Every structure is written in C-alpha cells, then in structure tokens.
Amino acid sequence: MPTEQAYWNQMYANACDQGAIFLQLKPRIFIDGNMWCALYGENLQDGVVGFGESPALAMHDFNDNWHKRISPPIEGV
C-alpha cells in the first residue's frame, strides 16, 4: 500500500500532466459571454478552444479538446 506522501506526489504529478499542454502553448484566456474561454489560434472555428465557468475549468476543457480527433465530414451534408 502506498504511503500518504507517495499518494500526494502522484496527485501533484497528475495535476502537472493535466496542465502541461495548456502551460506549453499558453492560449489566450478571456471571458466570452458567461463563460471563460481558452483559445489557441486565430478564432473559435479554426483554433482549439475550451470553455468553463472558471479559468481552471476552461483549461481542463482545452486540454481535453486538444487530444480529440476531428470527426470525419458527414457525406451529403
């Protein structure tokens, strides 16, 4: 069974990993309507974006979206 210190060290490492992309790329962060927005790129359509009710939640959404694949286009649309 891991020690309490080992547990907290792992929790810290996980938190650092979750913020890694955000911290490396340093997207713009601003309020958009009633949400925080983290944007890497010129605009919402062409860039990677994350939204949240706080800057931290926008950062987590940004990190999740960074790793998502683009869906293939639907034929006939």
MOPAC internal coordinates of N, CA, C and O (Angstrom, degrees):
PM7 1SCF
backbone

  N    0.0000 0     0.00 0     0.00 0    0    0    0
  C    1.4579 1     0.00 0     0.00 0    1    0    0
  C    1.5318 1   108.50 1     0.00 0    2    1    0
  O    1.2310 1   119.82 1   -49.75 1    3    2    1
  N    1.3588 1   117.96 1   130.25 1    3    2    1
  C    1.4637 1   120.01 1  -177.96 1    5    3    2
  C    1.5275 1   111.19 1   -68.24 1    6    5    3
  O    1.2310 1   121.65 1   -27.22 1    7    6    5
  N    1.3058 1   114.44 1   152.78 1    7    6    5
  C    1.4643 1   120.06 1   177.50 1    9    7    6
  C    1.5228 1   109.51 1   -74.74 1   10    9    7
  O    1.2310 1   120.95 1   -14.58 1   11   10    9
  N    1.3168 1   115.80 1   165.42 1   11   10    9
  C    1.4599 1   119.94 1   177.87 1   13   11   10
  C    1.5290 1   110.55 1   -62.53 1   14   13   11
  O    1.2310 1   120.19 1   141.09 1   15   14   13
  N    1.3182 1   117.23 1   -38.91 1   15   14   13
  C    1.4662 1   120.82 1   178.69 1   17   15   14
  C    1.5229 1   110.83 1   -63.21 1   18   17   15
  O    1.2310 1   120.18 1   138.50 1   19   18   17
  N    1.3325 1   117.26 1   -41.50 1   19   18   17
  C    1.4599 1   120.79 1   178.31 1   21   19   18
  C    1.5279 1   110.58 1   -63.39 1   22   21   19
  O    1.2310 1   120.84 1   140.34 1   23   22   21
  N    1.3240 1   116.00 1   -39.66 1   23   22   21
  C    1.4649 1   120.73 1   177.66 1   25   23   22
  C    1.5244 1   110.48 1   -59.34 1   26   25   23
  O    1.2310 1   120.02 1   130.06 1   27   26   25
  N    1.3396 1   117.58 1   -49.94 1   27   26   25
  C    1.4609 1   120.90 1  -177.70 1   29   27   26
  C    1.5196 1   111.53 1   -68.38 1   30   29   27
  O    1.2310 1   119.94 1   147.41 1   31   30   29
  N    1.3191 1   117.72 1   -32.59 1   31   30   29
  C    1.4670 1   120.09 1   174.95 1   33   31   30
  C    1.5242 1   110.55 1   -62.82 1   34   33   31
  O    1.2310 1   120.62 1   138.88 1   35   34   33
  N    1.3461 1   116.41 1   -41.12 1   35   34   33
  C    1.4620 1   120.09 1   178.90 1   37   35   34
  C    1.5224 1   111.06 1   -67.93 1   38   37   35
  O    1.2310 1   120.03 1   139.74 1   39   38   37
  N    1.3227 1   117.54 1   -40.26 1   39   38   37
  C    1.4627 1   121.15 1   177.72 1   41   39   38
  C    1.5284 1   110.47 1   -60.65 1   42   41   39
  O    1.2310 1   120.17 1   137.96 1   43   42   41
  N    1.3250 1   117.28 1   -42.04 1   43   42   41
  C    1.4669 1   122.00 1   178.18 1   45   43   42
  C    1.5281 1   110.24 1   -63.81 1   46   45   43
  O    1.2310 1   120.50 1   135.52 1   47   46   45
  N    1.3232 1   116.65 1   -44.48 1   47   46   45
  C    1.4707 1   120.66 1   179.80 1   49   47   46
  C    1.5321 1   110.34 1   -62.16 1   50   49   47
  O    1.2310 1   120.15 1   139.20 1   51   50   49
  N    1.3284 1   117.31 1   -40.80 1   51   50   49
  C    1.4690 1   120.75 1   178.18 1   53   51   50
  C    1.5217 1   110.86 1   -62.93 1   54   53   51
  O    1.2310 1   120.36 1   137.08 1   55   54   53
  N    1.3162 1   116.91 1   -42.92 1   55   54   53
  C    1.4686 1   120.82 1   179.23 1   57   55   54
  C    1.5198 1   110.50 1   -63.07 1   58   57   55
  O    1.2310 1   120.10 1   139.73 1   59   58   57
  N    1.3123 1   117.41 1   -40.27 1   59   58   57
  C    1.4706 1   120.67 1   178.11 1   61   59   58
  C    1.5201 1   110.86 1   -64.22 1   62   61   59
  O    1.2310 1   120.33 1   138.15 1   63   62   61
  N    1.3327 1   116.97 1   -41.85 1   63   62   61
  C    1.4560 1   120.74 1   178.86 1   65   63   62
  C    1.5235 1   111.32 1   -62.70 1   66   65   63
  O    1.2310 1   120.26 1   139.15 1   67   66   65
  N    1.3469 1   117.11 1   -40.85 1   67   66   65
  C    1.4545 1   120.68 1  -178.89 1   69   67   66
  C    1.5149 1   111.50 1   -63.96 1   70   69   67
  O    1.2310 1   119.65 1   147.92 1   71   70   69
  N    1.3133 1   118.28 1   -32.08 1   71   70   69
  C    1.4520 1   121.53 1  -179.39 1   73   71   70
  C    1.5085 1   113.91 1   -92.31 1   74   73   71
  O    1.2310 1   119.84 1   178.55 1   75   74   73
  N    1.3268 1   117.92 1    -1.45 1   75   74   73
  C    1.4584 1   121.24 1  -171.35 1   77   75   74
  C    1.5233 1   113.03 1   -59.79 1   78   77   75
  O    1.2310 1   119.65 1   128.71 1   79   78   77
  N    1.3239 1   118.27 1   -51.29 1   79   78   77
  C    1.4672 1   121.04 1  -178.67 1   81   79   78
  C    1.5231 1   109.59 1   -62.42 1   82   81   79
  O    1.2310 1   120.51 1   133.02 1   83   82   81
  N    1.3167 1   116.63 1   -46.98 1   83   82   81
  C    1.4548 1   121.74 1   179.94 1   85   83   82
  C    1.5253 1   110.52 1   -57.96 1   86   85   83
  O    1.2310 1   120.57 1   134.81 1   87   86   85
  N    1.3291 1   116.51 1   -45.19 1   87   86   85
  C    1.4624 1   120.48 1  -177.37 1   89   87   86
  C    1.5235 1   111.97 1   -70.49 1   90   89   87
  O    1.2310 1   120.03 1   146.70 1   91   90   89
  N    1.3226 1   117.54 1   -33.30 1   91   90   89
  C    1.4663 1   120.41 1   179.05 1   93   91   90
  C    1.5212 1   111.81 1   -71.58 1   94   93   91
  O    1.2310 1   120.41 1   136.74 1   95   94   93
  N    1.3212 1   116.83 1   -43.26 1   95   94   93
  C    1.4658 1   120.94 1  -173.79 1   97   95   94
  C    1.5192 1   113.69 1   -86.54 1   98   97   95
  O    1.2310 1   120.36 1   154.48 1   99   98   97
  N    1.3316 1   116.92 1   -25.52 1   99   98   97
  C    1.4671 1   122.87 1   179.60 1  101   99   98
  C    1.5344 1   111.75 1    51.18 1  102  101   99
  O    1.2310 1   120.36 1  -118.91 1  103  102  101
  N    1.3419 1   116.91 1    61.09 1  103  102  101
  C    1.4677 1   118.65 1   177.68 1  105  103  102
  C    1.5220 1   110.79 1   -65.26 1  106  105  103
  O    1.2310 1   121.23 1   -20.92 1  107  106  105
  N    1.3214 1   115.25 1   159.08 1  107  106  105
  C    1.4698 1   119.78 1   174.98 1  109  107  106
  C    1.5193 1   107.69 1   -68.29 1  110  109  107
  O    1.2310 1   120.46 1   -38.35 1  111  110  109
  N    1.3121 1   116.72 1   141.65 1  111  110  109
  C    1.4566 1   120.81 1   176.41 1  113  111  110
  C    1.5192 1   108.32 1  -127.48 1  114  113  111
  O    1.2310 1   121.07 1   -50.21 1  115  114  113
  N    1.3320 1   115.57 1   129.79 1  115  114  113
  C    1.4571 1   120.92 1  -174.94 1  117  115  114
  C    1.5275 1   109.22 1  -156.95 1  118  117  115
  O    1.2310 1   120.98 1   -12.56 1  119  118  117
  N    1.3142 1   115.74 1   167.44 1  119  118  117
  C    1.4558 1   120.73 1   176.89 1  121  119  118
  C    1.5192 1   108.51 1   -86.67 1  122  121  119
  O    1.2310 1   120.83 1   -48.23 1  123  122  121
  N    1.3270 1   116.01 1   131.77 1  123  122  121
  C    1.4632 1   123.18 1   177.88 1  125  123  122
  C    1.5250 1   106.70 1  -127.44 1  126  125  123
  O    1.2310 1   120.27 1   -78.05 1  127  126  125
  N    1.3178 1   117.09 1   101.95 1  127  126  125
  C    1.4638 1   120.82 1  -175.21 1  129  127  126
  C    1.5173 1   109.64 1    69.69 1  130  129  127
  O    1.2310 1   120.63 1    60.10 1  131  130  129
  N    1.3280 1   116.40 1  -119.90 1  131  130  129
  C    1.4620 1   120.15 1   179.31 1  133  131  130
  C    1.5266 1   112.53 1  -107.71 1  134  133  131
  O    1.2310 1   120.53 1  -162.30 1  135  134  133
  N    1.3317 1   116.59 1    17.70 1  135  134  133
  C    1.4684 1   121.35 1  -178.91 1  137  135  134
  C    1.5224 1   110.01 1  -129.34 1  138  137  135
  O    1.2310 1   121.29 1   -24.29 1  139  138  137
  N    1.3156 1   115.13 1   155.71 1  139  138  137
  C    1.4629 1   121.08 1   169.75 1  141  139  138
  C    1.5136 1   107.83 1   -82.76 1  142  141  139
  O    1.2310 1   120.59 1   -35.45 1  143  142  141
  N    1.3033 1   116.48 1   144.55 1  143  142  141
  C    1.4604 1   122.63 1  -179.47 1  145  143  142
  C    1.5209 1   109.01 1  -126.86 1  146  145  143
  O    1.2310 1   120.69 1   -47.05 1  147  146  145
  N    1.3239 1   116.29 1   132.95 1  147  146  145
  C    1.4633 1   122.94 1   171.29 1  149  147  146
  C    1.5224 1   106.35 1  -113.51 1  150  149  147
  O    1.2310 1   120.09 1   -61.24 1  151  150  149
  N    1.3300 1   117.42 1   118.76 1  151  150  149
  C    1.4671 1   121.94 1  -173.38 1  153  151  150
  C    1.5190 1   110.75 1  -127.39 1  154  153  151
  O    1.2310 1   121.26 1   -52.50 1  155  154  153
  N    1.3328 1   115.19 1   127.50 1  155  154  153
  C    1.4561 1   122.16 1   172.06 1  157  155  154
  C    1.5197 1   106.24 1  -115.29 1  158  157  155
  O    1.2310 1   120.43 1   -70.72 1  159  158  157
  N    1.3105 1   116.78 1   109.28 1  159  158  157
  C    1.4618 1   121.42 1  -178.03 1  161  159  158
  C    1.5099 1   110.19 1   133.06 1  162  161  159
  O    1.2310 1   121.39 1     3.46 1  163  162  161
  N    1.3163 1   114.95 1  -176.54 1  163  162  161
  C    1.4597 1   121.28 1  -175.56 1  165  163  162
  C    1.5210 1   113.04 1   -76.66 1  166  165  163
  O    1.2310 1   120.15 1   144.75 1  167  166  165
  N    1.3432 1   117.31 1   -35.25 1  167  166  165
  C    1.4585 1   120.15 1  -175.69 1  169  167  166
  C    1.5256 1   109.54 1  -156.39 1  170  169  167
  O    1.2310 1   120.74 1    -6.24 1  171  170  169
  N    1.3385 1   116.19 1   173.76 1  171  170  169
  C    1.4674 1   121.34 1  -176.98 1  173  171  170
  C    1.5245 1   112.82 1   -65.75 1  174  173  171
  O    1.2310 1   119.79 1   149.88 1  175  174  173
  N    1.3301 1   118.00 1   -30.12 1  175  174  173
  C    1.4538 1   121.33 1  -176.92 1  177  175  174
  C    1.5273 1   112.40 1   -76.17 1  178  177  175
  O    1.2310 1   120.21 1   143.72 1  179  178  177
  N    1.3258 1   117.21 1   -36.28 1  179  178  177
  C    1.4597 1   120.92 1  -173.52 1  181  179  178
  C    1.5244 1   113.73 1  -103.25 1  182  181  179
  O    1.2310 1   120.02 1   166.80 1  183  182  181
  N    1.3221 1   117.58 1   -13.20 1  183  182  181
  C    1.4544 1   120.38 1  -175.96 1  185  183  182
  C    1.5175 1   112.61 1  -101.92 1  186  185  183
  O    1.2310 1   121.61 1     6.51 1  187  186  185
  N    1.3116 1   114.52 1  -173.49 1  187  186  185
  C    1.4618 1   122.12 1   172.79 1  189  187  186
  C    1.5131 1   106.36 1  -102.87 1  190  189  187
  O    1.2310 1   120.97 1   -46.67 1  191  190  189
  N    1.3332 1   115.76 1   133.33 1  191  190  189
  C    1.4528 1   120.08 1  -172.59 1  193  191  190
  C    1.5214 1   110.55 1  -136.28 1  194  193  191
  O    1.2310 1   121.46 1   -28.45 1  195  194  193
  N    1.3165 1   114.81 1   151.55 1  195  194  193
  C    1.4570 1   121.35 1   172.46 1  197  195  194
  C    1.5128 1   108.79 1  -138.54 1  198  197  195
  O    1.2310 1   120.68 1   -37.06 1  199  198  197
  N    1.3195 1   116.30 1   142.94 1  199  198  197
  C    1.4591 1   121.60 1   178.92 1  201  199  198
  C    1.5201 1   109.85 1  -123.17 1  202  201  199
  O    1.2310 1   121.09 1   -29.53 1  203  202  201
  N    1.3249 1   115.52 1   150.47 1  203  202  201
  C    1.4508 1   120.24 1   176.08 1  205  203  202
  C    1.5133 1   111.47 1  -168.49 1  206  205  203
  O    1.2310 1   120.93 1   -14.89 1  207  206  205
  N    1.3191 1   115.83 1   165.11 1  207  206  205
  C    1.4598 1   121.27 1   179.76 1  209  207  206
  C    1.5233 1   112.04 1   -77.51 1  210  209  207
  O    1.2310 1   120.22 1   174.29 1  211  210  209
  N    1.3227 1   117.18 1    -5.71 1  211  210  209
  C    1.4634 1   122.42 1   174.79 1  213  211  210
  C    1.5288 1   107.08 1  -143.97 1  214  213  211
  O    1.2310 1   119.99 1   -17.36 1  215  214  213
  N    1.3323 1   117.62 1   162.64 1  215  214  213
  C    1.4673 1   118.73 1   176.37 1  217  215  214
  C    1.5344 1   112.03 1   -57.77 1  218  217  215
  O    1.2310 1   120.13 1   142.04 1  219  218  217
  N    1.3301 1   117.36 1   -37.96 1  219  218  217
  C    1.4662 1   120.19 1   179.88 1  221  219  218
  C    1.5242 1   111.29 1   -64.63 1  222  221  219
  O    1.2310 1   120.15 1   138.87 1  223  222  221
  N    1.3303 1   117.32 1   -41.13 1  223  222  221
  C    1.4669 1   119.88 1   178.44 1  225  223  222
  C    1.5185 1   111.42 1   -68.16 1  226  225  223
  O    1.2310 1   120.04 1   144.46 1  227  226  225
  N    1.3239 1   117.52 1   -35.54 1  227  226  225
  C    1.4641 1   120.81 1   175.31 1  229  227  226
  C    1.5280 1   109.70 1   -64.59 1  230  229  227
  O    1.2310 1   120.22 1   140.68 1  231  230  229
  N    1.3337 1   117.18 1   -39.32 1  231  230  229
  C    1.4647 1   121.33 1   178.03 1  233  231  230
  C    1.5255 1   110.46 1   -62.42 1  234  233  231
  O    1.2310 1   119.84 1   135.75 1  235  234  233
  N    1.3291 1   117.92 1   -44.25 1  235  234  233
  C    1.4644 1   120.72 1  -179.68 1  237  235  234
  C    1.5285 1   111.02 1   -65.25 1  238  237  235
  O    1.2310 1   120.47 1   139.22 1  239  238  237
  N    1.3319 1   116.70 1   -40.78 1  239  238  237
  C    1.4656 1   120.32 1   177.98 1  241  239  238
  C    1.5274 1   110.25 1   -65.16 1  242  241  239
  O    1.2310 1   120.33 1   139.63 1  243  242  241
  N    1.3396 1   116.97 1   -40.37 1  243  242  241
  C    1.4654 1   121.80 1   176.75 1  245  243  242
  C    1.5316 1   109.87 1   -58.74 1  246  245  243
  O    1.2310 1   120.70 1   130.92 1  247  246  245
  N    1.3373 1   116.26 1   -49.08 1  247  246  245
  C    1.4691 1   120.14 1  -179.36 1  249  247  246
  C    1.5251 1   111.01 1   -60.25 1  250  249  247
  O    1.2310 1   120.15 1   138.18 1  251  250  249
  N    1.3369 1   117.33 1   -41.82 1  251  250  249
  C    1.4687 1   120.40 1   177.61 1  253  251  250
  C    1.5195 1   110.76 1   -62.34 1  254  253  251
  O    1.2310 1   120.58 1   135.06 1  255  254  253
  N    1.3345 1   116.50 1   -44.94 1  255  254  253
  C    1.4647 1   120.27 1  -178.20 1  257  255  254
  C    1.5207 1   112.23 1   -68.33 1  258  257  255
  O    1.2310 1   119.88 1   150.20 1  259  258  257
  N    1.3169 1   117.83 1   -29.80 1  259  258  257
  C    1.4626 1   121.19 1   178.96 1  261  259  258
  C    1.5259 1   110.62 1   -59.59 1  262  261  259
  O    1.2310 1   120.45 1   146.39 1  263  262  261
  N    1.3206 1   116.74 1   -33.61 1  263  262  261
  C    1.4692 1   121.44 1  -175.28 1  265  263  262
  C    1.5276 1   113.25 1   -92.27 1  266  265  263
  O    1.2310 1   119.51 1   175.19 1  267  266  265
  N    1.3344 1   118.53 1    -4.81 1  267  266  265
  C    1.4613 1   120.76 1  -179.49 1  269  267  266
  C    1.5260 1   110.62 1   -79.04 1  270  269  267
  O    1.2310 1   121.28 1   -34.75 1  271  270  269
  N    1.3128 1   115.15 1   145.25 1  271  270  269
  C    1.4540 1   120.64 1   175.55 1  273  271  270
  C    1.5219 1   109.77 1   -84.90 1  274  273  271
  O    1.2310 1   120.90 1   -27.64 1  275  274  273
  N    1.3156 1   115.89 1   152.36 1  275  274  273
  C    1.4550 1   120.52 1   175.97 1  277  275  274
  C    1.5279 1   106.82 1   -74.97 1  278  277  275
  O    1.2310 1   120.75 1   -47.47 1  279  278  277
  N    1.3179 1   116.16 1   132.53 1  279  278  277
  C    1.4611 1   120.83 1   177.54 1  281  279  278
  C    1.5159 1   109.42 1   -70.30 1  282  281  279
  O    1.2310 1   120.10 1   -39.99 1  283  282  281
  N    1.3202 1   117.42 1   140.01 1  283  282  281
  C    1.4632 1   118.35 1   177.03 1  285  283  282
  C    1.5281 1   109.78 1   -65.32 1  286  285  283
  O    1.2310 1   120.34 1   -30.84 1  287  286  285
  N    1.3283 1   116.96 1   149.16 1  287  286  285
  C    1.4719 1   119.01 1  -179.73 1  289  287  286
  C    1.5414 1   110.76 1   -63.78 1  290  289  287
  O    1.2310 1   121.17 1   -32.05 1  291  290  289
  N    1.3051 1   115.37 1   147.95 1  291  290  289
  C    1.4614 1   121.42 1   177.44 1  293  291  290
  C    1.5299 1   107.65 1   -83.26 1  294  293  291
  O    1.2310 1   120.71 1   -54.66 1  295  294  293
  N    1.3182 1   116.25 1   125.34 1  295  294  293
  C    1.4673 1   119.70 1  -178.65 1  297  295  294
  C    1.5230 1   111.17 1   -66.87 1  298  297  295
  O    1.2310 1   120.80 1   -39.93 1  299  298  297
  N    1.3101 1   116.08 1   140.07 1  299  298  297
  C    1.4492 1   121.80 1   177.76 1  301  299  298
  C    1.5200 1   114.13 1    85.08 1  302  301  299
  O    1.2310 1   120.25 1  -175.64 1  303  302  301
  N    1.3312 1   117.13 1     4.36 1  303  302  301
  C    1.4697 1   119.23 1   179.43 1  305  303  302
  C    1.4979 1   109.13 1  -107.56 1  306  305  303
  O    1.2310 1   120.10 1   180.00 1  307  306  305

